[in-house]
C-alpha cells in the first residue's frame, strides 16, 4: 500500500450557470501563489501534477470529517475515537509519518482528548457549506467550503474553522485569518447583518478553576502538567495530606487527566479564538483577490522559495517536492557538502 493515496470526502466542485466562463478561484489557490512557492504552484496548477498529502493535511481532513459526523449525529464519540485511530494507522501504511515520534504522540493525545469531550453545538448549524463570492466587474468568483456556520439570534452568523495547528499569536492572527474574512465577505454579500469568525483550536483547551474569574489556555496533550499547581492545591485541600496529594498528582500528570476527586473543581472548554475585523479589512481583501488573480495571469518566471530558509516546508509540507528540480538539486548539493566534511578530518 506504500504510496497509495487515502481519499477524503469528495467535495462538490460544480459551478452555478451564472458563473460559467468566469475565473473561479479558491483561497488556497490565491494564497499558495501569493505567499507560497510559485514553482510549486506552477507544477500543481499549470502542469497539473497531483501533489502528495502531508501527514498534517491528511489528518486535518480526517479530523474535520469526524467532527462533522459528530455534529450531524452520524457517529458516537466512541466511534469517532476509533475512526481516528484507524485513520492514523492507515497513514502509517502509506508512509505518511511525522518527522518525530513525539510529534505523533502529542497530536494523538490532543485529538483524542478533544473528541472524548465533544459537545454538539445546540444551535442551527450547517457543516461543509459551499459558498460563492462574485466580483462581477472582473468576472472573478471565489469558491469556499466552510467547516461550520452557526446561526445565532437576529441574523448573526458565526463562521468557525477547525484548526489542528499550533495556536496563532495576536501579531499573526489577522494575516492567518484571510480565508475566514473572505468567507465573511461572502456572507455579508448574501445579506447577513453580522458575521463573526472564530477558530476552534483543537489541540488546546481553556481551563477554568472554581472560584476564579480567569481561565488558562493549555495544550491538551499535557493538560494536567500545565495546571499542576492548581491541581496540587485542590488535592492537598481534599486529602489534607501533602504526601498523598503529590502521589496523586504524579499519577494525574502521567495519565494526563484531572483526578476524579477534584474533577468538579475544574471546567474544561474548547479554545475558541475570535478574530476581530473591520469593513476596511474586507475591502482590502476584495482588492487582494483581484490583484493576485492579475499577478497569476502575468507571471512568467515561476521562481521557487529559498529552500535553505524553507527547508521544513520543502521536506515535509510540499506535495510536489518529488517533481521539483530545485529541491532535487538542493538535496544533492547538501549531501555532497556532508560527504566533503566527513573526509576533511584533522589527525593529531
C-alpha positions as a Markdown table, in Angstrom:
| # | Residue | x | y | z |
|---|---|---|---|---|
| 1 | Unk | 0.0 | 0.0 | 0.0 |
| 2 | Unk | 3.0 | 2.3 | 0.2 |
| 3 | Unk | 2.4 | 5.4 | -1.9 |
| 4 | Unk | -1.3 | 4.8 | -2.2 |
| 5 | Unk | -3.4 | 7.9 | -1.7 |
| 6 | Unk | -6.1 | 7.9 | 1.0 |
| 7 | Unk | -9.2 | 9.6 | -0.1 |
| 8 | Unk | -11.1 | 12.2 | 2.0 |
| 9 | Unk | -14.8 | 13.1 | 1.5 |
| 10 | Unk | -15.5 | 14.3 | -2.0 |
| 11 | Unk | -16.4 | 17.9 | -2.4 |
| 12 | Unk | -18.9 | 19.3 | -4.9 |
| 13 | Unk | -16.9 | 21.5 | -7.3 |
| 14 | Unk | -19.8 | 22.2 | -9.7 |
| 15 | Unk | -20.3 | 25.9 | -10.6 |
| 16 | Unk | -23.7 | 27.7 | -11.0 |
| 17 | Unk | -24.6 | 28.6 | -14.5 |
| 18 | Unk | -24.2 | 32.3 | -14.0 |
| 19 | Unk | -20.5 | 31.9 | -13.3 |
| 20 | Unk | -19.7 | 29.8 | -16.4 |
| 21 | Unk | -16.7 | 31.3 | -18.2 |
| 22 | Unk | -15.7 | 33.3 | -15.1 |
| 23 | Unk | -12.3 | 32.9 | -13.4 |
| 24 | Unk | -13.1 | 30.6 | -10.5 |
| 25 | Unk | -10.6 | 30.8 | -7.6 |
| 26 | Unk | -10.2 | 29.5 | -4.1 |
| 27 | Unk | -8.4 | 31.0 | -1.2 |
| 28 | Unk | -5.9 | 28.1 | -1.2 |
| 29 | Unk | -5.1 | 28.8 | -4.9 |
| 30 | Unk | -4.6 | 32.5 | -4.3 |
| 31 | Unk | -2.5 | 32.2 | -1.1 |
| 32 | Unk | -0.3 | 29.4 | -2.5 |
| 33 | Unk | 0.7 | 31.7 | -5.3 |
| 34 | Unk | 0.9 | 34.9 | -3.2 |
| 35 | Unk | 2.8 | 33.7 | -0.1 |
| 36 | Unk | 3.9 | 30.2 | -1.1 |
| 37 | Unk | 6.2 | 28.7 | -3.6 |
| 38 | Unk | 5.5 | 29.9 | -7.1 |
| 39 | Unk | 7.3 | 26.9 | -8.7 |
| 40 | Unk | 5.1 | 24.5 | -6.6 |
| 41 | Unk | 2.1 | 26.5 | -7.8 |
| 42 | Unk | 3.3 | 26.0 | -11.4 |
| 43 | Unk | 3.8 | 22.3 | -11.0 |
| 44 | Unk | 0.3 | 21.8 | -9.4 |
| 45 | Unk | -1.8 | 24.3 | -11.2 |
| 46 | Unk | -0.2 | 24.7 | -14.6 |
| 47 | Unk | 1.4 | 21.3 | -15.2 |
| 48 | Unk | -1.4 | 19.6 | -13.3 |
| 49 | Unk | 0.9 | 17.3 | -11.2 |
| 50 | Unk | -1.0 | 15.6 | -8.5 |
| 51 | Unk | 0.5 | 16.6 | -5.1 |
| 52 | Unk | 1.0 | 14.2 | -2.3 |
| 53 | Unk | -0.6 | 14.7 | 1.1 |
| 54 | Unk | 1.5 | 15.6 | 4.1 |
| 55 | Unk | 0.6 | 14.0 | 7.4 |
| 56 | Unk | -0.8 | 17.3 | 8.6 |
| 57 | Unk | -3.1 | 17.9 | 5.6 |
| 58 | Unk | -4.2 | 14.3 | 5.6 |
| 59 | Unk | -5.1 | 14.3 | 9.3 |
| 60 | Unk | -6.6 | 17.7 | 9.1 |
| 61 | Unk | -9.1 | 16.4 | 6.6 |
| 62 | Unk | -9.7 | 13.3 | 8.7 |
| 63 | Unk | -10.4 | 15.2 | 11.9 |
| 64 | Unk | -12.7 | 17.7 | 10.0 |
| 65 | Unk | -14.8 | 14.8 | 8.6 |
| 66 | Unk | -15.0 | 13.1 | 12.1 |
| 67 | Unk | -16.2 | 16.3 | 13.8 |
| 68 | Unk | -18.7 | 16.9 | 11.0 |
| 69 | Unk | -20.1 | 13.4 | 11.6 |
| 70 | Unk | -20.3 | 14.0 | 15.3 |
| 71 | Unk | -22.2 | 17.3 | 14.8 |
| 72 | Unk | -24.6 | 15.7 | 12.4 |
| 73 | Unk | -25.2 | 12.7 | 14.8 |
| 74 | Unk | -23.8 | 10.2 | 12.3 |
| 75 | Unk | -21.4 | 8.6 | 14.8 |
| 76 | Unk | -20.9 | 8.4 | 18.6 |
| 77 | Unk | -17.9 | 9.7 | 20.5 |
| 78 | Unk | -16.5 | 6.2 | 20.9 |
| 79 | Unk | -16.9 | 5.5 | 17.1 |
| 80 | Unk | -15.2 | 8.9 | 16.4 |
| 81 | Unk | -12.2 | 8.0 | 18.5 |
| 82 | Unk | -12.0 | 4.5 | 16.9 |
| 83 | Unk | -12.2 | 6.0 | 13.4 |
| 84 | Unk | -9.4 | 8.5 | 14.2 |
| 85 | Unk | -7.1 | 5.7 | 15.4 |
| 86 | Unk | -7.9 | 3.6 | 12.3 |
| 87 | Unk | -7.1 | 6.6 | 10.1 |
| 88 | Unk | -3.8 | 7.1 | 11.9 |
| 89 | Unk | -2.9 | 3.5 | 11.2 |
| 90 | Unk | -3.9 | 3.9 | 7.6 |
| 91 | Unk | -1.4 | 6.8 | 7.4 |
| 92 | Unk | 1.4 | 4.7 | 8.6 |
| 93 | Unk | 0.6 | 2.1 | 5.9 |
| 94 | Unk | 1.0 | 4.6 | 3.1 |
| 95 | Unk | 4.2 | 6.1 | 4.6 |
| 96 | Unk | 2.6 | 9.3 | 5.8 |
| 97 | Unk | 4.6 | 10.0 | 9.0 |
| 98 | Unk | 5.5 | 12.8 | 11.4 |
| 99 | Unk | 9.1 | 13.9 | 11.4 |
| 100 | Unk | 9.5 | 12.9 | 15.0 |
| 101 | Unk | 7.6 | 10.2 | 17.0 |
| 102 | Unk | 6.8 | 12.5 | 19.9 |
| 103 | Unk | 5.0 | 14.9 | 17.5 |
| 104 | Unk | 2.7 | 12.0 | 16.6 |
| 105 | Unk | 2.2 | 11.0 | 20.2 |
| 106 | Unk | 1.3 | 14.6 | 21.2 |
| 107 | Unk | -1.1 | 15.0 | 18.2 |
| 108 | Unk | -2.9 | 11.8 | 19.0 |
| 109 | Unk | -3.3 | 12.6 | 22.7 |
| 110 | Unk | -4.6 | 16.1 | 21.9 |
| 111 | Unk | -7.2 | 15.0 | 19.3 |
| 112 | Unk | -8.4 | 12.1 | 21.4 |
| 113 | Unk | -8.8 | 14.4 | 24.4 |
| 114 | Unk | -10.9 | 16.8 | 22.2 |
| 115 | Unk | -13.1 | 14.0 | 20.8 |
| 116 | Unk | -13.6 | 12.5 | 24.2 |
| 117 | Unk | -15.2 | 15.7 | 25.4 |
| 118 | Unk | -17.0 | 16.7 | 22.3 |
| 119 | Unk | -20.3 | 18.6 | 22.8 |
| 120 | Unk | -22.7 | 19.1 | 20.0 |
| 121 | Unk | -23.5 | 22.7 | 19.2 |
| 122 | Unk | -27.1 | 23.3 | 20.2 |
| 123 | Unk | -27.9 | 26.0 | 17.6 |
| 124 | Unk | -28.9 | 25.9 | 13.9 |
| 125 | Unk | -25.7 | 24.9 | 12.0 |
| 126 | Unk | -24.5 | 24.0 | 8.5 |
| 127 | Unk | -21.4 | 21.9 | 8.0 |
| 128 | Unk | -19.2 | 21.9 | 4.9 |
| 129 | Unk | -21.2 | 24.8 | 3.4 |
| 130 | Unk | -20.3 | 25.7 | -0.1 |
| 131 | Unk | -20.2 | 29.4 | -0.8 |
| 132 | Unk | -19.5 | 31.7 | -3.8 |
| 133 | Unk | -18.5 | 35.3 | -3.7 |
| 134 | Unk | -18.6 | 37.1 | -7.1 |
| 135 | Unk | -16.6 | 40.1 | -8.2 |
| 136 | Unk | -18.7 | 40.9 | -11.3 |
| 137 | Unk | -16.6 | 43.7 | -12.8 |
| 138 | Unk | -13.6 | 41.3 | -13.1 |
| 139 | Unk | -15.6 | 38.1 | -13.8 |
| 140 | Unk | -13.9 | 36.5 | -10.8 |
| 141 | Unk | -15.8 | 34.2 | -8.4 |
| 142 | Unk | -14.3 | 32.9 | -5.1 |
| 143 | Unk | -15.4 | 29.4 | -4.1 |
| 144 | Unk | -15.2 | 28.3 | -0.5 |
| 145 | Unk | -16.1 | 25.4 | 1.8 |
| 146 | Unk | -16.9 | 26.4 | 5.3 |
| 147 | Unk | -16.2 | 23.9 | 8.1 |
| 148 | Unk | -19.1 | 25.2 | 10.2 |
| 149 | Unk | -21.6 | 28.0 | 10.1 |
| 150 | Unk | -23.6 | 28.7 | 13.3 |
| 151 | Unk | -26.8 | 30.8 | 13.2 |
| 152 | Unk | -27.2 | 33.0 | 16.2 |
| 153 | Unk | -30.2 | 35.2 | 17.0 |
| 154 | Unk | -31.2 | 38.2 | 14.9 |
| 155 | Unk | -29.4 | 37.5 | 11.7 |
| 156 | Unk | -26.0 | 37.0 | 13.3 |
| 157 | Unk | -23.8 | 34.2 | 11.8 |
| 158 | Unk | -20.6 | 32.7 | 13.0 |
| 159 | Unk | -18.1 | 31.1 | 10.6 |
| 160 | Unk | -16.0 | 28.6 | 12.5 |
| 161 | Unk | -12.9 | 26.8 | 11.3 |
| 162 | Unk | -11.4 | 23.8 | 12.9 |
| 163 | Unk | -7.6 | 24.1 | 13.3 |
| 164 | Unk | -5.2 | 21.3 | 14.3 |
| 165 | Unk | -2.2 | 23.6 | 14.1 |
| 166 | Unk | -0.3 | 25.5 | 16.7 |
| 167 | Unk | -2.3 | 28.5 | 18.1 |
| 168 | Unk | -1.8 | 31.8 | 16.5 |
| 169 | Unk | -0.2 | 34.8 | 18.2 |
| 170 | Unk | -2.1 | 38.1 | 18.2 |
| 171 | Unk | 0.5 | 39.5 | 15.8 |
| 172 | Unk | -0.1 | 36.9 | 13.1 |
| 173 | Unk | -3.8 | 36.4 | 13.7 |
| 174 | Unk | -5.1 | 38.9 | 11.0 |
| 175 | Unk | -2.6 | 37.5 | 8.4 |
| 176 | Unk | -3.7 | 33.9 | 9.1 |
| 177 | Unk | -7.4 | 34.8 | 9.0 |
| 178 | Unk | -7.6 | 36.0 | 5.4 |
| 179 | Unk | -9.6 | 32.9 | 4.4 |
| 180 | Unk | -12.3 | 33.4 | 7.1 |
| 181 | Unk | -12.5 | 37.1 | 6.4 |
| 182 | Unk | -13.2 | 36.4 | 2.7 |
| 183 | Unk | -15.9 | 34.0 | 3.8 |
| 184 | Unk | -17.4 | 36.7 | 6.0 |
| 185 | Unk | -17.3 | 39.0 | 2.9 |
| 186 | Unk | -19.3 | 36.4 | 1.0 |
| 187 | Unk | -21.9 | 36.0 | 3.8 |
| 188 | Unk | -22.3 | 39.8 | 4.0 |
| 189 | Unk | -22.8 | 39.9 | 0.3 |
| 190 | Unk | -25.6 | 37.4 | 0.7 |
| 191 | Unk | -27.3 | 39.6 | 3.3 |
| 192 | Unk | -26.0 | 38.6 | 6.7 |
| 193 | Unk | -26.3 | 41.5 | 9.1 |
| 194 | Unk | -23.3 | 40.5 | 11.3 |
| 195 | Unk | -20.7 | 37.7 | 10.7 |
| 196 | Unk | -18.4 | 36.6 | 13.5 |
| 197 | Unk | -15.3 | 34.5 | 12.6 |
| 198 | Unk | -13.8 | 32.0 | 15.0 |
| 199 | Unk | -11.3 | 29.2 | 15.2 |
| 200 | Unk | -11.7 | 26.1 | 17.3 |
| 201 | Unk | -8.1 | 25.3 | 18.1 |
| 202 | Unk | -8.4 | 21.6 | 18.6 |
| 203 | Unk | -5.1 | 20.9 | 20.3 |
| 204 | Unk | -5.8 | 23.5 | 23.1 |
| 205 | Unk | -8.4 | 23.9 | 25.8 |
| 206 | Unk | -9.5 | 26.6 | 28.2 |
| 207 | Unk | -9.4 | 25.5 | 31.9 |
| 208 | Unk | -11.4 | 27.4 | 34.5 |
| 209 | Unk | -11.0 | 26.8 | 38.2 |
| 210 | Unk | -13.9 | 27.0 | 40.6 |
| 211 | Unk | -13.9 | 30.4 | 42.3 |
| 212 | Unk | -11.6 | 32.0 | 39.7 |
| 213 | Unk | -12.7 | 34.6 | 37.1 |
| 214 | Unk | -9.8 | 33.9 | 34.8 |
| 215 | Unk | -9.1 | 30.8 | 32.7 |
| 216 | Unk | -5.9 | 29.3 | 31.4 |
| 217 | Unk | -5.1 | 28.1 | 27.9 |
| 218 | Unk | -3.4 | 24.8 | 27.9 |
| 219 | Unk | -2.1 | 22.2 | 25.4 |
| 220 | Unk | -4.4 | 19.2 | 25.6 |
| 221 | Unk | -1.6 | 16.6 | 25.4 |
| 222 | Unk | -0.1 | 17.9 | 28.7 |
| 223 | Unk | -3.2 | 19.5 | 30.3 |
| 224 | Unk | -2.5 | 18.1 | 33.8 |
| 225 | Unk | 1.1 | 19.2 | 33.8 |
| 226 | Unk | 0.2 | 22.7 | 32.8 |
| 227 | Unk | -2.3 | 23.1 | 35.7 |
| 228 | Unk | -0.2 | 21.1 | 38.2 |
| 229 | Unk | -0.1 | 24.0 | 40.7 |
| 230 | Unk | -3.9 | 24.3 | 40.7 |
| 231 | Unk | -4.3 | 20.5 | 41.0 |
| 232 | Unk | -1.9 | 20.2 | 43.9 |
| 233 | Unk | -3.7 | 22.9 | 45.9 |
| 234 | Unk | -7.0 | 21.2 | 45.3 |
| 235 | Unk | -5.6 | 17.8 | 46.1 |
| 236 | Unk | -4.0 | 19.0 | 49.4 |
| 237 | Unk | -7.3 | 20.5 | 50.3 |
| 238 | Unk | -9.1 | 17.3 | 49.5 |
| 239 | Unk | -6.7 | 14.9 | 51.3 |
| 240 | Unk | -5.4 | 17.2 | 53.9 |
| 241 | Unk | -2.1 | 15.4 | 53.3 |
| 242 | Unk | 0.7 | 16.8 | 51.1 |
| 243 | Unk | 2.4 | 13.5 | 50.5 |
| 244 | Unk | -0.7 | 11.7 | 49.2 |
| 245 | Unk | -1.6 | 14.8 | 47.2 |
| 246 | Unk | 1.8 | 14.7 | 45.5 |
| 247 | Unk | 1.5 | 11.0 | 44.7 |
| 248 | Unk | -2.0 | 11.5 | 43.1 |
| 249 | Unk | -0.6 | 14.5 | 41.2 |
| 250 | Unk | 2.2 | 12.4 | 39.7 |
| 251 | Unk | -0.3 | 9.8 | 38.5 |
| 252 | Unk | -2.5 | 12.5 | 37.1 |
| 253 | Unk | 0.3 | 14.0 | 35.1 |
| 254 | Unk | 1.4 | 10.6 | 33.8 |
| 255 | Unk | -2.2 | 9.8 | 32.6 |
| 256 | Unk | -2.8 | 13.4 | 31.6 |
| 257 | Unk | -6.1 | 13.6 | 33.4 |
| 258 | Unk | -7.7 | 15.6 | 36.3 |
| 259 | Unk | -8.1 | 13.3 | 39.3 |
| 260 | Unk | -11.8 | 12.4 | 39.9 |
| 261 | Unk | -11.5 | 13.5 | 43.5 |
| 262 | Unk | -11.2 | 17.2 | 42.3 |
| 263 | Unk | -12.7 | 17.0 | 38.8 |
| 264 | Unk | -15.7 | 19.1 | 39.9 |
| 265 | Unk | -13.4 | 22.0 | 40.7 |
| 266 | Unk | -12.4 | 22.5 | 37.1 |
| 267 | Unk | -14.3 | 23.3 | 33.9 |
| 268 | Unk | -12.8 | 22.3 | 30.5 |
| 269 | Unk | -13.9 | 24.1 | 27.4 |
| 270 | Unk | -12.8 | 24.3 | 23.8 |
| 271 | Unk | -10.4 | 27.1 | 22.9 |
| 272 | Unk | -12.5 | 29.2 | 20.6 |
| 273 | Unk | -10.5 | 32.1 | 19.2 |
| 274 | Unk | -12.5 | 35.0 | 17.8 |
| 275 | Unk | -10.9 | 37.2 | 15.1 |
| 276 | Unk | -11.9 | 40.9 | 15.0 |
| 277 | Unk | -12.0 | 42.6 | 11.6 |
| 278 | Unk | -13.3 | 45.8 | 10.0 |
| 279 | Unk | -15.1 | 46.7 | 6.8 |
| 280 | Unk | -11.7 | 48.2 | 5.7 |
| 281 | Unk | -10.1 | 44.8 | 6.1 |
| 282 | Unk | -12.8 | 43.2 | 3.9 |
| 283 | Unk | -12.4 | 45.8 | 1.2 |
| 284 | Unk | -8.6 | 45.3 | 1.2 |
| 285 | Unk | -9.1 | 41.6 | 0.9 |
| 286 | Unk | -11.5 | 42.0 | -2.1 |
| 287 | Unk | -8.8 | 44.0 | -3.8 |
| 288 | Unk | -6.2 | 41.4 | -2.8 |
| 289 | Unk | -8.2 | 38.8 | -4.7 |
| 290 | Unk | -8.3 | 41.0 | -7.8 |
| 291 | Unk | -4.6 | 41.8 | -7.6 |
| 292 | Unk | -3.5 | 38.2 | -7.1 |
| 293 | Unk | -5.6 | 36.9 | -10.0 |
| 294 | Unk | -3.9 | 39.5 | -12.1 |
| 295 | Unk | -0.4 | 38.6 | -10.9 |
| 296 | Unk | -1.1 | 34.9 | -11.7 |
| 297 | Unk | -2.1 | 35.8 | -15.2 |
| 298 | Unk | 1.0 | 37.8 | -15.8 |
| 299 | Unk | 3.5 | 35.5 | -14.0 |
| 300 | Unk | 6.4 | 34.3 | -16.3 |
| 301 | Unk | 9.3 | 33.3 | -14.0 |
| 302 | Unk | 7.7 | 30.8 | -11.5 |
| 303 | Unk | 10.6 | 31.2 | -9.1 |
| 304 | Unk | 10.8 | 28.7 | -6.1 |
| 305 | Unk | 11.1 | 29.7 | -2.5 |
| 306 | Unk | 14.5 | 30.0 | -1.0 |
| 307 | Unk | 14.9 | 26.3 | 0.0 |
| 308 | Unk | 17.6 | 27.0 | 2.6 |
| 309 | Unk | 15.1 | 29.2 | 4.5 |
| 310 | Unk | 12.1 | 27.0 | 4.0 |
| 311 | Unk | 13.7 | 23.5 | 4.3 |
| 312 | Unk | 11.0 | 22.2 | 6.7 |
| 313 | Unk | 8.2 | 23.2 | 4.3 |
| 314 | Unk | 10.0 | 21.7 | 1.3 |
| 315 | Unk | 10.9 | 18.4 | 3.1 |
| 316 | Unk | 7.5 | 17.9 | 4.9 |
| 317 | Unk | 4.7 | 20.0 | 3.5 |
| 318 | Unk | 5.3 | 20.5 | -0.2 |
| 319 | Unk | 3.2 | 17.9 | -2.1 |
| 320 | Unk | 5.2 | 18.2 | -5.3 |
| 321 | Unk | 8.7 | 18.0 | -3.9 |
| 322 | Unk | 9.4 | 14.8 | -5.7 |
| 323 | Unk | 8.9 | 16.7 | -9.0 |
| 324 | Unk | 10.8 | 19.8 | -8.0 |
| 325 | Unk | 14.2 | 20.2 | -9.8 |
| 326 | Unk | 15.3 | 22.9 | -7.4 |
| 327 | Unk | 14.6 | 20.7 | -4.3 |
| 328 | Unk | 16.4 | 17.8 | -6.0 |
| 329 | Unk | 19.5 | 19.9 | -6.7 |
| 330 | Unk | 19.4 | 21.3 | -3.2 |
| 331 | Unk | 19.4 | 17.8 | -1.7 |
| 332 | Unk | 22.3 | 16.7 | -3.9 |
| 333 | Unk | 24.4 | 19.7 | -3.0 |
| 334 | Unk | 23.7 | 19.3 | 0.7 |
| 335 | Unk | 24.6 | 15.6 | 0.6 |
| 336 | Unk | 27.8 | 16.4 | -1.4 |
| 337 | Unk | 28.8 | 19.0 | 1.3 |
| 338 | Unk | 28.2 | 16.5 | 4.0 |
| 339 | Unk | 30.4 | 14.0 | 2.2 |
| 340 | Unk | 33.2 | 16.6 | 1.9 |
| 341 | Unk | 33.0 | 17.5 | 5.5 |
| 342 | Unk | 33.3 | 13.9 | 6.6 |
| 343 | Unk | 36.5 | 13.5 | 4.6 |
| 344 | Unk | 38.0 | 16.7 | 5.9 |
| 345 | Unk | 39.4 | 15.3 | 9.1 |
| 346 | Unk | 42.3 | 16.6 | 11.2 |
| 347 | Unk | 44.6 | 14.0 | 12.7 |
| 348 | Unk | 46.8 | 14.5 | 15.8 |
